[in-house]
Amino acid sequence: MGLATREDVIAPFHVRPRPRLALALVGASLWAALAAAGVSSADPRLGAELKRGGLVLVLRHAATDFSKPDQDPVVLADCGTQRNLSARGRIAAHAIGYHARRLGLRIGRVLASPYCRTLETARLAFGRATVSRALLNTIDSKHDARWRRQIRAVRRLFGTKPRPGTLTVLVTHGIVVVDASGLELLEGETLVLRPLGNGRFRPLGRILPADWRLLRVA
């Protein structure tokens, strides 16, 4: 996916949620197909853009173990009730952090959904995470006033400029990204946004977990 143009600014709209199992299976199968085909998502120019800072990185949690789905209800304080990272996911999260350091990226705020898989992804990759309930999973949410408030809060995060020269990292769930932007991410994939303020943002590109190794800053 190449760099976006000025016309690609995301504006508010309404997206209907997908069933949990369907979303998970689509993401898993698409990831496998891309990997098998050797397809790269990363534009090499993204490395230099990231180095300059001023961007927001929206990261869907790394790969998970689908044999152990979320229970109903999920208890946020109990990882045993949740679908957690797989061994592959933990390796991928570590690798993202390694490449962020290799590129010399200045990571500012790291916010994550309170689910165990999102917090673990953030901590393995960046060594820290601050819980943000705005990034909480919306897979079972009704599209009511509460959902609309949450999605507005997500869009504010997407559109908020970080401190000069730094990057804000938001670790969340695939359905949250769909609800806020209409864009779907695979597990461990990163969406790179240019924040424009007032809940507005422009996609610059996306990075599959294995494609961080392709990025260069010069």
N, C-alpha and C positions, 0 to 999 in steps of 0.2 A: 504493500500500500504506500503510495507516494505521499509527499507532503501536501497538505490541504491548501486550498486557495482561500482568499478573503471571503468568498461567497459561501464557504462551508460552515459558517457560524451556526451553532445549534440553537434553535429557538424552542420555547416550551411547547409540548404537545402531550397527548394522552395515549398511553400504551396499555393494552390489556395484558395481565400477567399470564404466563404460560404454566401448565401443570408442572409440578416439581420433577416428576420422572422424565417427562418429555424433554425438558430443558437440560437435564443432566445427561441423558443419552445422546442428544444432539451434540452437546459440547464434547463429550468423550469421543464420539465417533468422528467428528470433524477434526479434532486434534490428532487422532490416530491417522486419518487420511492425509493430513498435511505433513506429518512426520514421515510417513511412508513414501510420500512423493518427493520429499526433500524440499518442500516449498518454504521460502523464507518470507517472513512478514516485515522484517526490519529494513527501512531505508537507511543506507550508510550515513546519510547526512544528519540523521537523528543524533548521532554521537556529539557532533559539534553543537547542535541545538541544546542538548541536555547540559553540556559543559557550561554554556552561557547562563544557564539558570532561568528563573522567572517562569517556570512551567509547573504544571500539576501532573503527577503520574498517578493514574488510577489503575490499581493492580487487583485483578481478581485473585483470590487465594490460590495457592499452588495446588497441585494434583491431590485428590482425596481418594479414600478407600470407599468405593460405592457399594461394597458388600455389607457395610455397616451404616445404613442411612440414618438421618436424623429421626429421633423418636418424636412421638406426639403425646405430650408437649416436650419441647426442648427446654432443658434447664441450663441457662447460660453459665452458671457456676459449676456445672457438672459435665466435663468433657465426655463422660461415658454415655450421655444422651445424644451425642452429636456425631455427624460424619466428620472424621478427622483426616489430617494429612496422611498420605501414604508415604512409604520410604522414598518413592520417586519425587513426591512433592517436597519433602524435606531437602532432598538433594538440590532440587530446582531452586528453592528459596535461598539456600546457601549460595548457589551459583549467581543468582541475581545480585546478592550483596557483594560477592567477590568482584563482579564486573563493574558495579557502581564504584567500588574503590579503585579498580584498575583505571577507570576513566577519570578519576579525580572529581567525581560529582559531589557537590555540596548539598547534602540532604538536610532540609530544615525540619518542619513538622512531619511526624509520621502518625497518622490517625488510622484507627482500625475498628471495624465492627467488633462487638464483644464476643462473637463466636470464637471457639477455640481454634478453628482452622485459620481464621483471619489474623488473630493475635499471634499465633505461632508463625505464620508466614512473615508477618512484619518483624517479629523479633529475630527470626533466623536470618532474614535478609539485611536488616538495618540495626539490629541490636536493641530496639526499643519500640514502644507503641503506646499511644494514648487512646483510650477507648472513646469512640464517638458513636452514640446511638443513632445519629443520622445515617450511618452506614449499615445499620442493622438489616438483616435479611428481610426482604419484602415478599418472599415467594408465596406466602399464604395470606397476604394482606388484602383486605377488601379495598376497593378504590373509593374510599370515603374521605371525609375531611382530615382525619388523622394521617392517612396515606399521603394526601396532597401536601400537608405541612411537611412531612418527612422528605418528600421528593423536592420540594422547594428548598429545604435545608441542604440536601445533597447538591442541588444545582448551585447554591451559593458557594459551597465548598469547591465545586468544579470551577467556578468563575472567580475565585478569590486569588489575587496575585500574592505569591510568596515574597519574602524579603529579597531584595536584589541579589542576584547571583546564586540563589538557592532554589531547591526543588521541594515542593510539598508532595508527600506520598499519601495516598488514600487507599487502604486495603479493604476491599468489600466483596460483595457477592455478585455473580453474573446478572441476576435479575434486577438488582439495584441499578446497575449500569444501563440495562435495557429501559427500565422505568424512567431514568433521568435523561437519557440521551438517544435511545432507540438503537444503540450499538451493542452488539453481542461480543463478549470476550470469552475465550477459552480459559480453562483453569491455568493459572500462572501467567496469563497474558497481561501485558501492560498497555494501557491507552495513554498516549501523550497528548496533553491539552495545553493550548495557549489560553490562559484565563483573561477575560475581557472585562470583568466586573459585572455587578448586578445580575448574577446568575447566568451570564453569557460566556461562552467559551468556543474555541475553534480546535477541532482535532488536527494534530500535526502528523500522527502516525501511530503505529502499534508495534509491539515487540513480543513475539513468542518467547517462552523461557529459553529455548536453545539458541535464539538469535541474538542474545545480548553479546555473545562472543564476537559477532560481526561488526559491532559498533566501534568506531574510531573517532578521535577528537581532532584529527588533523588530516 
